């Protein structure tokens, strides 16, 4: 079920536009434009939460589109992902640009979708935090956003909070400071091992308390390290269990 994040996709290549739209539509509400001028009008008419745009386009390019949107108060807060070659990113674009992420061209569709999904999840979490009830606790189901997505979103948003995960009779508590996991407890397990154990959960519920704090420090790895090691262990267990092979991916070069 798509969440309430609105994405505007912009690319002058109809094949790339169609494939990206198909990949992102299950994750968000998607609209498309085939050039920057059309995208500008659509963004002003119905402001998206996230703009995913090709950089090199005839007429107005992706960077000029972003500059026009960022200069308008009504569209200044839009998150941005640009699709660009490595040379364009290092020579013409760069960290000074108001861009949340880059997808380097050529790219595999699956990898691009994962990078876009990370920003969609971060935006979804921000929206949930803004709309949280009077008790200040954000509640959700892990079928909406699994544990890996949640942890990534809290890291990207540099959040400080307590995350409580429940799955039937199992319960895990994780504490974040500025997006870094400082303490985790799951039954007898604490620290890194507790995090690794729950990363595989796809069912259950979560609660985020942005007032939740702890002085305990039980984790050894930073959040990125925990995710990378957790995913490695997850892949290992899938291979040992004879998990199905990955479906064929699509390389896009425009």
Kinemage of the C-alpha trace (Angstrom):
@kinemage 1
@onewidth
@group {chain A} dominant
@subgroup {mainchain}
@vectorlist {calphas} color= white
{ca unk a 1} P 0.000 0.000 0.000
{ca unk a 2} L 1.661 3.315 -1.067
{ca unk a 3} L 2.159 5.825 1.728
{ca unk a 4} L 1.155 9.496 1.548
{ca unk a 5} L 4.468 10.719 0.097
{ca unk a 6} L 4.129 12.504 -3.267
{ca unk a 7} L 6.932 12.010 -5.805
{ca unk a 8} L 7.428 13.925 -9.068
{ca unk a 9} L 9.593 12.025 -11.587
{ca unk a 10} L 11.226 14.007 -14.413
{ca unk a 11} L 13.104 12.489 -17.372
{ca unk a 12} L 13.071 13.209 -21.105
{ca unk a 13} L 13.593 9.488 -21.849
{ca unk a 14} L 10.131 7.857 -21.845
{ca unk a 15} L 11.543 4.350 -21.219
{ca unk a 16} L 13.459 5.445 -18.094
{ca unk a 17} L 10.428 7.432 -16.910
{ca unk a 18} L 8.136 4.425 -17.351
{ca unk a 19} L 10.460 1.957 -15.604
{ca unk a 20} L 11.096 4.280 -12.646
{ca unk a 21} L 7.399 5.024 -12.326
{ca unk a 22} L 6.606 1.294 -12.255
{ca unk a 23} L 9.268 0.689 -9.587
{ca unk a 24} L 8.299 3.609 -7.321
{ca unk a 25} L 4.480 3.505 -7.644
{ca unk a 26} L 4.105 0.794 -4.934
{ca unk a 27} L 6.037 3.066 -2.526
{ca unk a 28} L 4.461 6.488 -3.063
{ca unk a 29} L 1.993 8.602 -5.028
{ca unk a 30} L 3.835 9.243 -8.313
{ca unk a 31} L 3.366 11.849 -11.041
{ca unk a 32} L 5.650 12.355 -14.053
{ca unk a 33} L 6.931 15.067 -16.381
{ca unk a 34} L 8.965 14.687 -19.570
{ca unk a 35} L 10.880 17.976 -19.239
{ca unk a 36} L 11.808 20.548 -16.593
{ca unk a 37} L 9.350 23.217 -17.752
{ca unk a 38} L 6.416 20.788 -17.413
{ca unk a 39} L 7.796 19.641 -14.034
{ca unk a 40} L 7.988 23.225 -12.756
{ca unk a 41} L 4.320 23.852 -13.598
{ca unk a 42} L 3.244 20.544 -12.029
{ca unk a 43} L 5.283 21.188 -8.864
{ca unk a 44} L 3.762 24.668 -8.447
{ca unk a 45} L 0.238 23.325 -9.044
{ca unk a 46} L 0.581 20.296 -6.710
{ca unk a 47} L 3.736 20.452 -4.567
{ca unk a 48} L 5.478 17.073 -4.311
{ca unk a 49} L 7.419 15.922 -1.251
{ca unk a 50} L 10.228 14.555 -3.431
{ca unk a 51} L 11.551 15.506 -6.877
{ca unk a 52} L 13.484 12.798 -8.748
{ca unk a 53} L 14.928 14.436 -11.847
{ca unk a 54} L 17.397 13.729 -14.618
{ca unk a 55} L 20.186 16.319 -14.657
{ca unk a 56} L 20.885 16.548 -18.398
{ca unk a 57} L 17.710 17.496 -20.268
{ca unk a 58} L 17.135 19.738 -23.299
{ca unk a 59} L 16.189 23.310 -22.393
{ca unk a 60} L 16.125 23.766 -18.625
{ca unk a 61} L 18.309 21.149 -16.915
{ca unk a 62} L 17.686 19.424 -13.581
{ca unk a 63} L 19.853 21.814 -11.598
{ca unk a 64} L 18.053 24.886 -12.987
{ca unk a 65} L 14.731 23.229 -12.142
{ca unk a 66} L 15.886 22.663 -8.546
{ca unk a 67} L 17.109 26.282 -8.263
{ca unk a 68} L 13.722 27.608 -9.432
{ca unk a 69} L 11.835 25.380 -6.982
{ca unk a 70} L 14.135 26.198 -4.053
{ca unk a 71} L 13.776 29.950 -4.704
{ca unk a 72} L 9.987 29.801 -4.181
{ca unk a 73} L 8.767 29.641 -0.540
{ca unk a 74} L 5.931 27.241 -1.470
{ca unk a 75} L 8.288 24.688 -3.056
{ca unk a 76} L 11.555 25.366 -1.168
{ca unk a 77} L 11.171 22.383 1.169
{ca unk a 78} L 10.936 19.750 -1.586
{ca unk a 79} L 13.484 16.932 -1.192
{ca unk a 80} L 15.587 16.312 -4.315
{ca unk a 81} L 17.332 13.352 -5.966
{ca unk a 82} L 19.205 14.008 -9.215
{ca unk a 83} L 20.090 11.337 -11.799
{ca unk a 84} L 23.525 12.281 -13.175
{ca unk a 85} L 26.780 10.820 -14.454
{ca unk a 86} L 29.786 10.555 -12.148
{ca unk a 87} L 31.547 13.312 -14.134
{ca unk a 88} L 28.566 15.666 -13.823
{ca unk a 89} L 28.277 14.991 -10.062
{ca unk a 90} L 31.975 15.725 -9.393
{ca unk a 91} L 32.511 18.553 -11.924
{ca unk a 92} L 29.187 20.397 -12.223
{ca unk a 93} L 27.141 19.449 -9.191
{ca unk a 94} L 28.452 18.489 -5.747
{ca unk a 95} L 27.805 18.762 -2.048
{ca unk a 96} L 26.991 22.477 -2.156
{ca unk a 97} L 23.862 21.762 -4.193
{ca unk a 98} L 20.555 21.532 -2.290
{ca unk a 99} L 20.187 17.847 -3.178
{ca unk a 100} L 19.339 14.987 -0.791
{ca unk a 101} L 20.989 12.301 -2.906
{ca unk a 102} L 22.384 11.479 -6.342
{ca unk a 103} L 21.779 8.362 -8.424
{ca unk a 104} L 24.865 7.846 -10.559
{ca unk a 105} L 24.219 6.995 -14.230
{ca unk a 106} L 24.288 4.383 -15.630
{ca unk a 107} L 22.331 2.728 -12.839
{ca unk a 108} L 20.601 -0.554 -12.134
{ca unk a 109} L 16.865 -0.063 -11.629
{ca unk a 110} L 16.879 -1.985 -8.332
{ca unk a 111} L 19.701 0.101 -6.841
{ca unk a 112} L 18.102 3.388 -7.961
{ca unk a 113} L 14.776 2.290 -6.454
{ca unk a 114} L 16.464 1.457 -3.132
{ca unk a 115} L 18.138 4.888 -2.978
{ca unk a 116} L 14.855 6.644 -3.797
{ca unk a 117} L 12.999 4.472 -1.264
{ca unk a 118} L 15.393 5.554 1.508
{ca unk a 119} L 14.436 9.206 0.964
{ca unk a 120} L 10.710 8.316 0.624
{ca unk a 121} L 10.878 6.466 3.980
{ca unk a 122} L 12.633 9.416 5.635
{ca unk a 123} L 9.915 11.797 4.368
{ca unk a 124} L 7.154 9.376 5.490
{ca unk a 125} L 8.673 9.214 8.976
{ca unk a 126} L 8.908 13.038 9.142
{ca unk a 127} L 5.210 13.252 8.222
{ca unk a 128} L 4.291 10.665 10.865
{ca unk a 129} L 6.302 12.613 13.463
{ca unk a 130} L 4.493 15.858 12.580
{ca unk a 131} L 1.074 14.196 12.784
{ca unk a 132} L 1.784 12.249 15.990
{ca unk a 133} L -0.959 12.130 18.624
{ca unk a 134} L -1.064 14.117 21.865
{ca unk a 135} L 1.071 11.577 23.758
{ca unk a 136} L 3.887 12.273 21.268
{ca unk a 137} L 4.365 8.619 20.295
{ca unk a 138} L 4.395 7.582 16.638
{ca unk a 139} L 2.828 4.155 16.094
{ca unk a 140} L 2.892 1.978 13.004
{ca unk a 141} L 2.982 -1.506 11.546
{ca unk a 142} L 6.158 -3.160 10.266
{ca unk a 143} L 4.318 -4.123 7.080
{ca unk a 144} L 4.277 -0.362 6.272
{ca unk a 145} L 7.941 0.178 7.078
{ca unk a 146} L 10.154 -2.745 8.099
{ca unk a 147} L 12.914 -2.574 10.724
{ca unk a 148} L 15.735 -1.871 8.232
{ca unk a 149} L 13.749 0.973 6.631
{ca unk a 150} L 12.927 2.429 10.053
{ca unk a 151} L 16.521 2.352 11.292
{ca unk a 152} L 17.776 3.889 8.014
{ca unk a 153} L 15.156 6.642 8.189
{ca unk a 154} L 15.979 7.502 11.808
{ca unk a 155} L 19.669 7.660 10.900
{ca unk a 156} L 19.089 9.836 7.806
{ca unk a 157} L 16.881 12.177 9.843
{ca unk a 158} L 19.492 12.266 12.673
{ca unk a 159} L 16.727 11.491 15.171
{ca unk a 160} L 17.087 11.046 18.926
{ca unk a 161} L 14.392 8.710 20.237
{ca unk a 162} L 13.385 5.341 21.666
{ca unk a 163} L 12.175 2.776 19.103
{ca unk a 164} L 10.131 -0.115 20.510
{ca unk a 165} L 9.504 -3.120 18.259
{ca unk a 166} L 6.970 -5.817 19.124
{ca unk a 167} L 6.267 -9.054 17.263
{ca unk a 168} L 3.740 -11.309 19.032
{ca unk a 169} L 5.442 -11.986 22.414
{ca unk a 170} L 8.851 -10.631 21.388
{ca unk a 171} L 9.952 -7.090 22.174
{ca unk a 172} L 13.063 -5.075 21.328
{ca unk a 173} L 13.971 -1.581 22.484
{ca unk a 174} L 16.477 0.533 20.567
{ca unk a 175} L 17.693 4.004 21.543
{ca unk a 176} L 19.011 6.569 19.060
{ca unk a 177} L 21.057 9.708 19.568
{ca unk a 178} L 21.412 11.962 16.491
{ca unk a 179} L 20.610 8.964 14.278
{ca unk a 180} L 23.125 6.623 15.936
{ca unk a 181} L 21.961 3.505 17.807
{ca unk a 182} L 23.436 3.742 21.311
{ca unk a 183} L 21.636 0.921 23.120
{ca unk a 184} L 19.478 -2.050 22.143
{ca unk a 185} L 17.901 -4.810 24.250
{ca unk a 186} L 16.006 -7.902 23.068
{ca unk a 187} L 15.437 -10.565 25.723
{ca unk a 188} L 18.879 -11.551 27.013
{ca unk a 189} L 20.623 -9.919 24.056
{ca unk a 190} L 21.992 -6.372 24.222
{ca unk a 191} L 23.864 -4.082 21.840
{ca unk a 192} L 24.798 -5.164 18.307
{ca unk a 193} L 23.448 -8.728 18.714
{ca unk a 194} L 20.016 -7.431 19.699
{ca unk a 195} L 19.908 -5.224 16.576
{ca unk a 196} L 20.996 -8.071 14.257
{ca unk a 197} L 18.235 -10.295 15.666
{ca unk a 198} L 15.377 -7.909 14.858
{ca unk a 199} L 16.548 -6.614 11.443
{ca unk a 200} L 14.908 -9.676 9.854
{ca unk a 201} L 11.467 -8.862 11.261
{ca unk a 202} L 8.840 -8.045 8.646
{ca unk a 203} L 5.788 -8.465 10.884
{ca unk a 204} L 4.781 -6.742 14.103
{ca unk a 205} L 4.433 -3.161 15.284
{ca unk a 206} L 6.639 -0.213 16.160
{ca unk a 207} L 6.459 2.809 18.439
{ca unk a 208} L 8.754 5.831 18.317
{ca unk a 209} L 9.010 8.038 21.388
{ca unk a 210} L 10.978 11.183 20.514
{ca unk a 211} L 11.321 11.945 24.240
{ca unk a 212} L 12.818 8.507 24.983
{ca unk a 213} L 16.406 8.627 26.241
{ca unk a 214} L 18.980 6.349 27.869
{ca unk a 215} L 22.460 6.763 29.293
{ca unk a 216} L 23.393 3.178 28.379
{ca unk a 217} L 25.892 2.568 25.577
{ca unk a 218} L 25.881 -1.079 24.510
{ca unk a 219} L 26.413 -0.937 20.737
{ca unk a 220} L 29.897 -1.190 19.227
{ca unk a 221} L 29.145 -0.383 15.572
{ca unk a 222} L 27.612 2.831 14.250
{ca unk a 223} L 24.172 2.655 12.599
{ca unk a 224} L 25.576 2.139 9.080
{ca unk a 225} L 27.863 -0.607 10.376
{ca unk a 226} L 24.974 -2.313 12.173
{ca unk a 227} L 22.858 -2.256 9.008
{ca unk a 228} L 25.662 -3.532 6.763
{ca unk a 229} L 26.621 -6.366 9.119
{ca unk a 230} L 22.957 -7.190 9.779
{ca unk a 231} L 22.224 -7.384 6.043
{ca unk a 232} L 25.297 -9.570 5.502
{ca unk a 233} L 24.085 -11.997 8.190
{ca unk a 234} L 20.595 -11.913 6.678
{ca unk a 235} L 21.951 -12.780 3.205
{ca unk a 236} L 24.017 -15.580 4.721
{ca unk a 237} L 21.004 -17.124 6.449
{ca unk a 238} L 18.963 -16.870 3.226
{ca unk a 239} L 21.704 -18.630 1.241
{ca unk a 240} L 22.019 -21.328 3.899
{ca unk a 241} L 18.267 -21.753 3.760
{ca unk a 242} L 18.305 -22.055 -0.031
{ca unk a 243} L 16.614 -18.703 -0.618
{ca unk a 244} L 15.522 -17.830 -4.132
{ca unk a 245} L 17.965 -16.021 -6.400
{ca unk a 246} L 17.491 -12.355 -7.228
{ca unk a 247} L 15.315 -11.534 -10.196
{ca unk a 248} L 16.975 -10.042 -13.268
{ca unk a 249} L 17.860 -6.369 -12.885
{ca unk a 250} L 17.718 -3.642 -15.541
{ca unk a 251} L 20.716 -1.384 -16.328
{ca unk a 252} L 19.614 2.082 -17.453
{ca unk a 253} L 22.031 4.351 -19.303
{ca unk a 254} L 20.659 7.582 -20.760
